């Protein structure tokens, strides 16, 4: 994270990306319409994009800054947030639109609630990091004003005569902001308005785009996801929260169907697949390692499943989040943070502009959302690593990795230091230091891939419950708990029938040597690249002829012995994706012949093959 924000493209992104220079949350507000040559009113789709981008940027700067204690960005975060508060309307409004086309006066396509929520979330994050109630009051005034306007007017938000883009339906995630304020204040008006907003969305006619998470669509278990992938996954957390708050049986069914449908269209590395022709839309595709995944949906999917993990305590959601972060997220960027792919795929032979700009590896795509969301991925992961139970008796290591935690249980301070090279090595050492002797539980999520584990904790009671390891004792300063997970090489079958290899939380890929061809030089030494195979003929053979041994389905454990993991003696423990941390070496079949090949973590590749067919399918 520190390298990304000090020397990666995100460190200068507000200078590279023109849409971040417009100050749309400032005093000069936008109109949501233009007048054509015949004097007719037309909706302007583009007005909300800069608002989205400014909100994303303020959020990622704030989270990255405070979670890493990076002082230059802590200062930058305050400047960004204070600039927004200076322009806050006397009514409390924080947004991008003139009064004549604001809130209940708005018509057709717009980004009103979407842009509001992105910036207000950044303000709430800044409040939580600083503890300054000025920022909470500003956020609360803004949201309360929005609620008041719709309650007084009785107008719809989503049921517009000419909805013609994605900004309107992005606005459902205003519910995320409502959830945050409800968590802080306990005021049920935020739940009520969230329910109203979701009902309004669900009643909107079919001409509204991005309706996959309307209640009627979710209750149809046979209707695969169809439209824009990032809308789909960001809307998940709306249903998760409203179900938790209401225990409504239809929302429960909607939640269950979300999980079912996502599993059907989930890539090997965890992302929601999209269609190669209808770019960014799922188009009712079942998952396939050749299908593209949008970076925005990687980040927003991880955020939504963090919400699900927090609410429902299902440990497999932690595995999915780690898959998205350590595999999908890292395989769609350069390890040094200099560029990312807007769209990537598990099996990727080429990444070039001629297939659409989204496939390039770029420091600044012409559309900014994915570059910004890539900068949000790690801080959102870190923000959700630790949780606590509502009874204040248990601290939960929900997502694993090196971290330091300071929190309170029953008004007593507890500090925990988590030392590990996870996910590259799978032993973890927790050092627990309460302010005084106190009894509580340390709960650690048990990863699905761990075939066994060993816990060392002097004087502790160790149990396992529902996919979590629970360590309980009277804790004293510098008490230590170590956990070692057994992490054999696993051969697994994807829903597409492709076979892939995994060790611990990491998925492995056969790297295709690449050449990076700059297509656009940017300021500060950054660039956009086409990425091509260094040897096209050899790369094509890997894709067409290389397979895994047949009959793997009959006895996976026997075939696991064909593959051996070896640590790379040149591994970089500071930046473990820069060079392959380790290799899985073993038997593959090439045109009927046994060959030995090595795979590396997918996050250490740009071009690669992750999913393999079995040799028995050769024609």
C-alpha positions as CSV (number, residue, x, y, z in Angstrom):
1,X,0.0,0.0,0.0
2,X,2.8,2.4,0.9
3,X,4.6,1.7,-2.4
4,X,1.4,2.2,-4.4
5,X,0.7,5.6,-2.8
6,X,4.2,6.8,-2.9
7,X,5.4,5.7,-6.3
8,X,2.6,3.8,-8.1
9,X,0.3,5.5,-10.6
10,X,-2.2,6.2,-7.9
11,X,0.4,8.6,-6.2
12,X,-0.1,11.1,-9.1
13,X,-3.5,10.0,-10.4
14,X,-5.1,13.3,-9.6
15,X,-2.6,14.9,-12.0
16,X,-2.9,12.2,-14.7
17,X,-6.7,12.0,-14.8
18,X,-8.5,15.1,-16.1
19,X,-11.9,14.2,-14.4
20,X,-10.2,14.7,-11.0
21,X,-9.4,18.3,-11.7
22,X,-13.0,19.7,-12.0
23,X,-13.9,20.2,-8.3
24,X,-17.5,19.2,-8.9
25,X,-18.2,19.1,-5.2
26,X,-17.1,22.7,-5.0
27,X,-19.3,25.9,-5.2
28,X,-20.0,25.7,-8.9
29,X,-22.6,23.0,-9.4
30,X,-23.5,21.1,-12.6
31,X,-26.8,20.9,-14.5
32,X,-28.1,17.5,-15.4
33,X,-29.3,18.6,-18.8
34,X,-28.4,20.4,-22.0
35,X,-30.5,22.0,-24.6
36,X,-30.3,20.6,-28.1
37,X,-30.4,22.6,-31.4
38,X,-34.2,22.4,-31.5
39,X,-34.5,23.7,-27.9
40,X,-35.3,20.3,-26.4
41,X,-34.1,19.3,-23.0
42,X,-31.7,16.4,-23.0
43,X,-30.3,14.4,-20.1
44,X,-26.5,14.7,-19.8
45,X,-25.0,11.3,-18.8
46,X,-21.5,12.6,-18.3
47,X,-22.2,15.0,-15.4
48,X,-21.9,12.4,-12.7
49,X,-18.6,10.8,-13.8
50,X,-16.3,13.4,-12.2
51,X,-18.4,13.2,-9.0
52,X,-17.8,9.4,-8.8
53,X,-14.1,9.9,-9.5
54,X,-13.7,12.6,-6.8
55,X,-15.5,10.5,-4.3
56,X,-13.5,7.4,-5.1
57,X,-10.3,9.4,-4.8
58,X,-11.1,11.0,-1.5
59,X,-12.0,7.6,-0.1
60,X,-8.9,5.8,-1.3
61,X,-6.6,8.6,-0.2
62,X,-8.2,8.6,3.3
63,X,-8.1,4.9,3.9
64,X,-4.6,4.4,2.4
65,X,-3.3,7.3,4.4
66,X,-4.5,6.5,7.9
67,X,-4.1,2.7,7.6
68,X,-0.5,3.1,6.7
69,X,0.2,6.2,8.7
70,X,1.5,7.8,5.5
71,X,1.8,11.5,6.6
72,X,1.9,13.1,3.1
73,X,-1.5,11.6,2.3
74,X,-2.9,12.2,5.8
75,X,-2.5,15.9,5.0
76,X,-3.8,15.4,1.5
77,X,-6.9,13.6,2.8
78,X,-7.7,16.5,5.1
79,X,-7.4,18.9,2.3
80,X,-9.7,16.9,0.0
81,X,-12.4,16.5,2.7
82,X,-12.2,20.1,4.0
83,X,-12.5,21.4,0.4
84,X,-15.9,19.5,0.2
85,X,-17.1,20.8,3.5
86,X,-16.3,24.4,2.6
87,X,-18.8,24.1,-0.3
88,X,-21.5,22.4,1.7
89,X,-24.8,24.1,1.1
90,X,-26.5,25.9,4.0
91,X,-29.3,23.3,3.7
92,X,-26.7,20.5,4.3
93,X,-26.6,19.4,0.7
94,X,-23.3,17.7,-0.4
95,X,-23.5,17.0,-4.0
96,X,-22.8,18.0,-7.6
97,X,-26.1,19.5,-8.9
98,X,-27.7,22.9,-9.1
99,X,-30.9,23.3,-7.0
100,X,-33.1,23.3,-10.2
101,X,-32.1,19.7,-11.0
102,X,-31.2,18.4,-7.5
103,X,-32.6,15.5,-5.6
104,X,-36.4,15.4,-6.1
105,X,-36.2,17.9,-8.9
106,X,-33.9,15.7,-10.9
107,X,-35.2,13.9,-14.0
108,X,-34.0,10.8,-15.8
109,X,-30.4,9.6,-15.8
110,X,-28.3,11.1,-13.0
111,X,-25.6,10.4,-10.5
112,X,-27.2,12.3,-7.5
113,X,-27.3,9.6,-4.8
114,X,-24.3,7.7,-6.3
115,X,-22.0,10.7,-6.1
116,X,-23.4,11.8,-2.8
117,X,-22.7,8.5,-1.2
118,X,-19.2,8.1,-2.6
119,X,-18.1,11.4,-1.1
120,X,-20.0,11.1,2.1
121,X,-18.5,7.7,2.7
122,X,-15.1,9.3,2.4
123,X,-16.1,12.0,5.0
124,X,-17.4,9.3,7.4
125,X,-14.1,7.4,7.0
126,X,-12.2,10.6,7.8
127,X,-14.4,11.1,10.9
128,X,-13.7,7.6,12.1
129,X,-9.9,7.9,11.6
130,X,-9.7,11.4,13.3
131,X,-12.5,11.2,15.8
132,X,-13.5,14.8,14.9
133,X,-17.3,15.0,15.2
134,X,-17.4,18.0,12.8
135,X,-17.1,15.5,9.9
136,X,-19.8,13.3,11.3
137,X,-22.2,16.2,11.7
138,X,-21.5,17.4,8.1
139,X,-22.2,13.9,6.7
140,X,-25.3,13.5,8.8
141,X,-26.7,16.9,7.8
142,X,-26.2,16.0,4.1
143,X,-27.9,12.6,4.4
144,X,-30.8,13.9,6.6
145,X,-31.4,16.6,4.0
146,X,-31.6,14.1,1.2
147,X,-34.1,12.0,3.2
148,X,-36.2,15.0,4.1
149,X,-36.5,16.1,0.5
150,X,-37.9,12.8,-0.7
151,X,-40.1,12.3,2.4
152,X,-41.7,15.8,1.9
153,X,-42.1,15.5,-1.9
154,X,-43.2,11.9,-2.1
155,X,-41.4,11.7,-5.4
156,X,-39.8,8.6,-6.9
157,X,-36.0,8.3,-7.4
158,X,-35.7,5.3,-9.7
159,X,-39.0,5.4,-11.7
160,X,-37.9,7.9,-14.3
161,X,-39.4,8.2,-17.9
162,X,-36.0,8.0,-19.6
163,X,-33.3,6.3,-17.6
164,X,-30.4,6.0,-20.0
165,X,-27.3,5.0,-18.2
166,X,-25.7,3.6,-15.1
167,X,-25.5,6.6,-12.7
168,X,-29.1,6.3,-11.7
169,X,-28.9,2.7,-10.6
170,X,-25.5,3.2,-9.0
171,X,-27.5,5.4,-6.7
172,X,-28.9,2.3,-4.8
173,X,-25.6,2.2,-3.0
174,X,-26.7,5.3,-1.1
175,X,-28.1,2.6,1.2
176,X,-24.4,1.8,2.2
177,X,-24.2,5.3,3.6
178,X,-27.5,4.9,5.4
179,X,-26.1,1.7,7.0
180,X,-23.0,3.5,8.2
181,X,-25.0,6.3,9.8
182,X,-27.4,3.8,11.4
183,X,-24.4,1.9,12.8
184,X,-23.1,5.1,14.4
185,X,-26.3,6.7,15.6
186,X,-28.8,3.8,15.9
187,X,-31.5,5.9,14.3
188,X,-34.0,3.7,12.5
189,X,-34.9,6.4,10.0
190,X,-31.9,5.3,8.0
191,X,-33.3,1.8,7.8
192,X,-36.7,3.1,6.8
193,X,-35.3,5.2,4.0
194,X,-33.1,2.3,2.9
195,X,-36.2,0.1,2.6
196,X,-38.0,2.8,0.7
197,X,-35.2,3.3,-1.7
198,X,-34.8,-0.5,-2.4
199,X,-38.6,-0.8,-2.9
200,X,-38.6,2.2,-5.3
201,X,-35.7,0.5,-7.2
202,X,-37.5,-2.9,-7.3
203,X,-40.7,-1.3,-8.6
204,X,-39.0,0.5,-11.5
205,X,-40.0,-0.6,-14.9
206,X,-37.9,-3.0,-17.0
207,X,-36.5,-0.1,-19.2
208,X,-34.4,0.8,-16.2
209,X,-30.9,-0.6,-16.7
210,X,-29.0,-2.8,-14.1
211,X,-32.0,-4.4,-12.5
212,X,-30.4,-7.8,-11.6
213,X,-30.8,-7.0,-7.9
214,X,-34.4,-5.9,-8.0
215,X,-36.3,-8.1,-5.6
216,X,-38.3,-9.9,-8.3
217,X,-35.1,-10.7,-10.3
218,X,-33.3,-12.1,-7.3
219,X,-36.3,-14.2,-6.2
220,X,-36.1,-16.0,-9.6
221,X,-33.3,-18.5,-8.9
222,X,-33.0,-19.6,-12.5
223,X,-32.3,-16.0,-13.8
224,X,-28.5,-15.7,-14.1
225,X,-27.0,-12.3,-13.7
226,X,-27.2,-10.4,-16.9
227,X,-26.2,-6.7,-16.8
228,X,-23.2,-4.6,-15.6
229,X,-21.1,-6.6,-13.2
230,X,-20.1,-3.9,-10.9
231,X,-23.7,-2.7,-10.4
232,X,-24.6,-6.3,-9.5
233,X,-21.9,-6.8,-6.9
234,X,-22.2,-3.4,-5.2
235,X,-26.0,-3.9,-4.9
236,X,-25.4,-7.1,-2.9
237,X,-24.6,-5.2,0.2
238,X,-27.9,-3.4,0.1
239,X,-29.7,-6.7,0.3
240,X,-27.3,-8.0,3.0
241,X,-28.0,-5.1,5.3
242,X,-31.8,-4.8,4.8
243,X,-32.2,-8.6,5.3
244,X,-30.2,-8.3,8.5
245,X,-32.3,-5.4,9.8
246,X,-35.7,-6.8,8.9
247,X,-35.3,-10.6,8.8
248,X,-37.8,-10.4,5.9
249,X,-38.2,-13.9,4.4
250,X,-38.2,-12.6,0.8
251,X,-35.0,-10.7,1.5
252,X,-33.6,-13.9,3.0
253,X,-34.4,-15.8,-0.2
254,X,-32.8,-12.9,-2.2
255,X,-29.6,-13.2,-0.1
256,X,-29.5,-17.0,-0.6
257,X,-30.0,-16.6,-4.4
258,X,-27.3,-14.0,-4.6
259,X,-24.8,-16.6,-3.3
260,X,-26.2,-19.3,-5.6
261,X,-26.0,-17.1,-8.8
262,X,-22.6,-15.7,-7.9
263,X,-21.2,-19.2,-7.6
264,X,-22.4,-20.0,-11.1
265,X,-20.6,-17.0,-12.7
266,X,-17.5,-16.8,-10.5
267,X,-14.1,-17.0,-12.1
268,X,-11.4,-19.3,-10.7
269,X,-9.8,-16.2,-9.1
270,X,-13.2,-15.1,-7.6
271,X,-14.4,-12.3,-9.9
272,X,-17.8,-12.1,-11.6
273,X,-17.3,-12.9,-15.2
274,X,-18.5,-10.7,-18.0
275,X,-19.1,-11.2,-21.8
276,X,-16.2,-10.6,-24.3
277,X,-18.7,-8.9,-26.7
278,X,-21.0,-7.1,-24.2
279,X,-18.1,-5.8,-22.2
280,X,-18.6,-5.4,-18.5
281,X,-22.0,-7.2,-18.6
282,X,-22.4,-10.7,-17.3
283,X,-24.9,-11.6,-20.1
284,X,-26.0,-14.7,-18.2
285,X,-22.7,-16.4,-18.7
286,X,-21.6,-19.3,-16.6
287,X,-18.0,-18.9,-15.4
288,X,-15.2,-19.8,-17.8
289,X,-11.5,-19.0,-17.4
290,X,-11.4,-17.3,-20.8
291,X,-14.1,-14.7,-19.8
292,X,-13.1,-11.2,-18.8
293,X,-13.5,-9.7,-15.3
294,X,-13.8,-6.0,-14.6
295,X,-11.5,-4.5,-11.9
296,X,-14.4,-2.4,-10.5
297,X,-16.3,-5.6,-9.8
298,X,-13.3,-7.2,-8.0
299,X,-13.1,-4.3,-5.5
300,X,-16.8,-3.8,-5.1
301,X,-17.4,-7.6,-4.8
302,X,-14.8,-7.8,-2.1
303,X,-16.4,-4.9,-0.2
304,X,-19.8,-6.6,-0.5
305,X,-18.6,-9.9,0.8
306,X,-16.8,-8.2,3.7
307,X,-20.3,-6.9,4.6
308,X,-21.7,-10.4,4.3
309,X,-18.9,-11.9,6.4
310,X,-19.5,-9.3,9.1
311,X,-23.3,-9.9,9.2
312,X,-23.6,-13.6,8.8
313,X,-20.3,-15.0,10.0
314,X,-20.0,-17.5,7.1
315,X,-16.3,-18.4,6.9
316,X,-16.4,-19.2,3.2
317,X,-17.0,-15.6,2.5
318,X,-13.5,-14.9,3.9
319,X,-12.1,-17.4,1.4
320,X,-13.9,-15.6,-1.4
321,X,-12.6,-12.2,-0.3
322,X,-9.1,-13.5,-0.1
323,X,-9.4,-15.0,-3.5
324,X,-10.6,-11.7,-4.9
325,X,-7.8,-9.7,-3.2
326,X,-4.8,-12.0,-3.5
327,X,-5.6,-13.6,-6.9
328,X,-8.1,-11.6,-9.0
329,X,-6.9,-8.2,-7.8
330,X,-3.2,-8.9,-8.0
331,X,-3.4,-10.6,-11.4
332,X,-5.0,-7.5,-12.9
333,X,-2.2,-5.1,-12.0
334,X,1.5,-4.8,-12.1
335,X,3.0,-5.7,-8.8
336,X,4.9,-2.4,-8.6
337,X,1.6,-0.5,-8.9
338,X,2.6,1.3,-12.1
339,X,-0.5,0.1,-14.1
340,X,-3.6,-2.0,-14.0
341,X,-6.0,-3.8,-16.3
342,X,-9.5,-2.4,-16.6
343,X,-10.5,-5.9,-17.7
344,X,-8.5,-9.1,-17.3
345,X,-9.1,-12.9,-17.5
346,X,-7.8,-15.9,-15.7
347,X,-6.5,-17.3,-19.0
348,X,-5.0,-14.4,-20.8
349,X,-2.9,-14.7,-24.0
350,X,-2.8,-11.0,-24.9
351,X,-3.7,-7.6,-23.4
352,X,-3.9,-5.1,-26.1
353,X,-5.8,-2.0,-27.2
354,X,-7.1,-3.5,-30.4
355,X,-9.5,-5.7,-28.3
356,X,-10.8,-2.5,-26.6
357,X,-9.0,-0.1,-24.4
358,X,-10.2,-2.0,-21.3
359,X,-7.8,-4.9,-22.0
360,X,-4.7,-2.7,-21.8
361,X,-2.4,-2.6,-18.8
362,X,-2.5,1.1,-18.2
363,X,-1.6,3.8,-15.7
364,X,-4.5,5.9,-16.8
365,X,-7.4,4.3,-18.7
366,X,-9.6,6.7,-20.6
367,X,-12.4,5.8,-18.1
368,X,-11.1,6.3,-14.5
369,X,-13.3,4.0,-12.4
370,X,-11.1,0.9,-12.5
371,X,-7.8,2.7,-11.9
372,X,-9.5,4.2,-8.8
373,X,-11.1,1.0,-7.6
374,X,-7.7,-0.7,-7.8
375,X,-6.4,1.9,-5.3
376,X,-9.3,1.0,-3.0
377,X,-8.9,-2.8,-2.9
378,X,-6.1,-3.2,-0.3
379,X,-7.3,-0.6,2.2
380,X,-10.8,-2.1,2.2
381,X,-9.3,-5.5,2.8
382,X,-7.2,-4.2,5.7
383,X,-10.2,-2.3,7.1
384,X,-12.1,-5.5,7.4
385,X,-9.4,-7.9,8.7
386,X,-10.5,-7.6,12.3
387,X,-14.0,-7.7,13.7
388,X,-15.6,-8.2,17.1
389,X,-18.7,-9.9,18.3
390,X,-21.6,-7.7,19.4
391,X,-21.3,-9.0,23.0
392,X,-17.8,-7.6,23.3
393,X,-16.4,-10.9,24.3
394,X,-14.6,-12.0,21.2
395,X,-12.1,-10.5,18.7
396,X,-12.2,-12.1,15.3
397,X,-9.3,-12.4,12.8
398,X,-11.7,-12.6,9.9
399,X,-9.3,-11.9,7.1
400,X,-5.7,-13.0,7.5
401,X,-2.4,-11.2,7.0
402,X,0.2,-9.1,8.7
403,X,-1.5,-6.4,10.8
404,X,-1.5,-4.5,14.0
405,X,-4.7,-3.9,16.0
406,X,-5.6,-1.5,18.8
407,X,-9.2,-1.7,20.1
408,X,-11.3,-1.9,23.2
409,X,-13.3,-4.7,24.8
410,X,-15.6,-3.7,27.7
411,X,-13.7,-0.4,27.9
412,X,-10.3,-2.0,28.2
413,X,-7.6,-1.6,25.6
414,X,-6.4,-4.6,23.7
415,X,-3.4,-4.6,21.3
416,X,-2.7,-7.5,18.9
417,X,0.2,-7.9,16.6
418,X,-0.3,-10.4,13.8
419,X,3.0,-11.5,12.3
420,X,2.9,-13.6,9.2
421,X,3.9,-13.9,5.5
422,X,0.3,-15.0,4.7
423,X,-0.8,-15.8,2.0
424,X,2.7,-16.9,0.9
425,X,3.4,-18.8,4.1
426,X,0.7,-20.2,6.3
427,X,1.9,-19.9,9.8
428,X,0.6,-17.0,12.0
429,X,1.9,-15.6,15.3
430,X,-0.5,-13.4,17.3
431,X,0.9,-11.4,20.2
432,X,-1.9,-10.2,22.5
433,X,-1.4,-7.4,25.0
434,X,-4.4,-6.3,27.1
435,X,-4.1,-3.2,29.3
436,X,-4.6,-5.5,32.2
437,X,-5.5,-9.1,32.9
438,X,-8.7,-9.9,31.1
439,X,-10.6,-12.9,29.7
440,X,-11.9,-12.9,26.1
441,X,-11.9,-15.1,23.0
442,X,-9.6,-14.8,20.1
443,X,-11.4,-16.3,17.1
444,X,-9.5,-17.0,13.9
445,X,-11.2,-17.9,10.6
446,X,-10.2,-21.4,9.5
447,X,-9.5,-21.3,5.7
448,X,-11.4,-23.8,3.6
449,X,-8.2,-25.1,2.0
450,X,-6.5,-25.9,5.3
451,X,-6.5,-29.7,5.6
452,X,-5.3,-29.6,9.3
453,X,-3.9,-27.0,11.7
454,X,-1.9,-26.8,14.9
455,X,-2.4,-24.2,17.6
456,X,0.1,-23.3,20.4
457,X,-1.2,-21.1,23.2
458,X,0.0,-21.7,26.7
459,X,-2.8,-22.1,29.2
460,X,-5.6,-21.5,26.6
461,X,-8.7,-23.5,25.8
462,X,-8.8,-24.2,22.0
463,X,-12.0,-25.3,20.3
464,X,-13.4,-25.2,16.8
465,X,-16.9,-24.0,15.9
466,X,-18.5,-23.4,12.5
467,X,-15.3,-22.8,10.6
468,X,-13.5,-20.7,13.3
469,X,-10.8,-21.6,15.7
470,X,-11.5,-20.2,19.2
471,X,-8.7,-19.6,21.6
472,X,-10.0,-18.6,25.1
473,X,-8.0,-17.7,28.3
474,X,-7.2,-15.0,30.8
475,X,-4.8,-12.9,28.7
476,X,-1.8,-11.1,30.0
477,X,0.7,-8.8,28.3
478,X,2.7,-10.3,25.4
479,X,0.8,-13.6,25.4
480,X,1.5,-15.5,22.2
481,X,-0.7,-17.7,20.0
482,X,0.7,-19.5,17.0
483,X,-1.3,-21.2,14.3
484,X,0.1,-23.4,11.5
485,X,-2.2,-24.3,8.7
486,X,-1.4,-27.4,6.6
487,X,-1.5,-26.3,3.0
488,X,-0.9,-29.0,0.5
489,X,-1.0,-28.5,-3.2
490,X,-4.6,-29.0,-4.3
491,X,-5.9,-29.9,-7.7
492,X,-9.4,-28.5,-8.1
493,X,-12.3,-28.5,-10.6
494,X,-14.0,-25.2,-11.5
495,X,-17.6,-25.0,-12.5
496,X,-16.5,-24.7,-16.1
497,X,-14.8,-28.2,-15.7
498,X,-11.4,-26.5,-16.0
499,X,-8.7,-27.9,-13.6
500,X,-6.6,-25.5,-11.6
501,X,-3.9,-25.7,-8.9
502,X,-4.0,-24.0,-5.5
503,X,-1.7,-23.8,-2.5
504,X,-3.1,-22.0,0.5
505,X,-5.1,-19.0,-0.5
506,X,-3.1,-18.6,-3.8
507,X,-4.1,-19.8,-7.2
508,X,-1.3,-20.8,-9.5
509,X,-0.8,-20.1,-13.2
510,X,1.5,-21.0,-16.0
511,X,3.3,-17.8,-16.9
512,X,3.5,-16.7,-20.5
513,X,6.6,-14.6,-21.1
514,X,5.5,-11.2,-22.2
515,X,6.8,-8.1,-23.9
516,X,5.4,-4.7,-22.8
517,X,4.8,-2.3,-25.7
518,X,4.1,1.3,-24.6
519,X,1.2,2.8,-26.5
520,X,0.9,6.1,-24.7
521,X,3.5,7.9,-22.6
522,X,2.1,9.9,-19.7
523,X,3.5,12.5,-17.3
524,X,5.9,11.5,-14.5
525,X,7.2,8.5,-16.4
526,X,4.0,6.4,-16.4
527,X,2.6,4.7,-19.5
528,X,-0.1,2.6,-21.0
529,X,0.9,-0.7,-22.5
530,X,-0.1,-3.4,-24.9
531,X,1.1,-6.7,-23.5
532,X,2.0,-9.4,-26.1
533,X,3.5,-12.9,-25.8
534,X,7.3,-12.8,-26.2
535,X,7.0,-15.9,-28.3
536,X,3.5,-16.1,-29.9
537,X,3.9,-19.6,-31.3
538,X,5.0,-21.0,-27.9
539,X,2.2,-19.2,-26.1
540,X,-0.5,-20.5,-28.5
541,X,0.7,-24.0,-28.0
542,X,0.3,-23.6,-24.2
543,X,-3.3,-22.5,-24.7
544,X,-4.1,-25.1,-27.3
545,X,-2.3,-28.3,-26.4
546,X,-1.2,-28.3,-22.7
547,X,-3.5,-30.2,-20.4
548,X,-3.5,-31.9,-17.1
549,X,-3.5,-35.7,-16.7
550,X,-6.8,-37.4,-17.3
551,X,-9.1,-39.0,-14.7
552,X,-8.3,-36.4,-12.1
553,X,-11.9,-36.5,-11.0
554,X,-11.5,-40.2,-10.0
555,X,-8.9,-39.6,-7.4
556,X,-7.8,-36.0,-6.7
557,X,-5.6,-37.0,-3.8
558,X,-3.6,-39.4,-5.9
559,X,-3.0,-36.7,-8.5
560,X,-2.0,-34.2,-5.9
561,X,1.2,-36.2,-5.5
562,X,2.1,-35.4,-9.0
563,X,2.7,-31.7,-8.0
564,X,5.4,-30.4,-5.6
565,X,5.8,-27.0,-4.2
566,X,9.2,-25.4,-3.9
567,X,10.1,-22.0,-2.4
568,X,11.9,-19.7,-4.8
569,X,15.4,-18.9,-3.2
570,X,15.1,-15.4,-4.8
571,X,11.7,-14.7,-3.2
572,X,11.2,-11.1,-2.2
573,X,9.5,-11.1,1.3
574,X,9.0,-7.3,1.2
575,X,7.2,-7.4,-2.2
576,X,6.3,-11.1,-2.7
577,X,4.4,-10.6,-6.0
578,X,7.4,-8.9,-7.7
579,X,9.1,-12.3,-8.2
580,X,7.5,-15.7,-7.9
581,X,7.5,-16.6,-4.2
582,X,7.4,-20.3,-5.0
583,X,6.7,-22.8,-7.7
584,X,4.4,-25.7,-8.2
585,X,6.1,-28.2,-10.4
586,X,4.7,-31.4,-11.8
587,X,3.2,-33.4,-14.7
588,X,1.3,-32.0,-17.6
589,X,0.3,-33.6,-20.9
590,X,1.3,-32.1,-24.2
591,X,-0.1,-33.9,-27.3
592,X,-0.1,-37.1,-25.4
593,X,3.4,-36.8,-24.0
594,X,4.3,-36.3,-20.3
595,X,6.1,-33.0,-19.7
596,X,7.2,-31.3,-16.5
597,X,6.1,-27.6,-16.1
598,X,6.1,-25.1,-13.3
599,X,3.4,-22.7,-12.2
600,X,3.7,-19.6,-10.1
601,X,1.2,-17.4,-8.1
602,X,-1.3,-15.8,-10.6
603,X,-0.5,-12.4,-9.0
604,X,3.0,-12.6,-10.3
605,X,1.8,-12.9,-13.9
606,X,0.4,-10.7,-16.6
607,X,-0.2,-13.3,-19.4
608,X,-0.9,-16.8,-18.2
609,X,-3.0,-19.9,-18.2
610,X,-4.8,-20.8,-14.9
611,X,-7.5,-23.2,-16.0
612,X,-6.6,-26.4,-17.9
613,X,-8.5,-29.1,-19.7
614,X,-7.9,-32.8,-19.1
615,X,-6.1,-34.8,-21.6
616,X,-9.0,-37.2,-22.1
617,X,-10.8,-34.4,-23.9
618,X,-8.3,-34.2,-26.7
619,X,-9.9,-34.8,-30.1
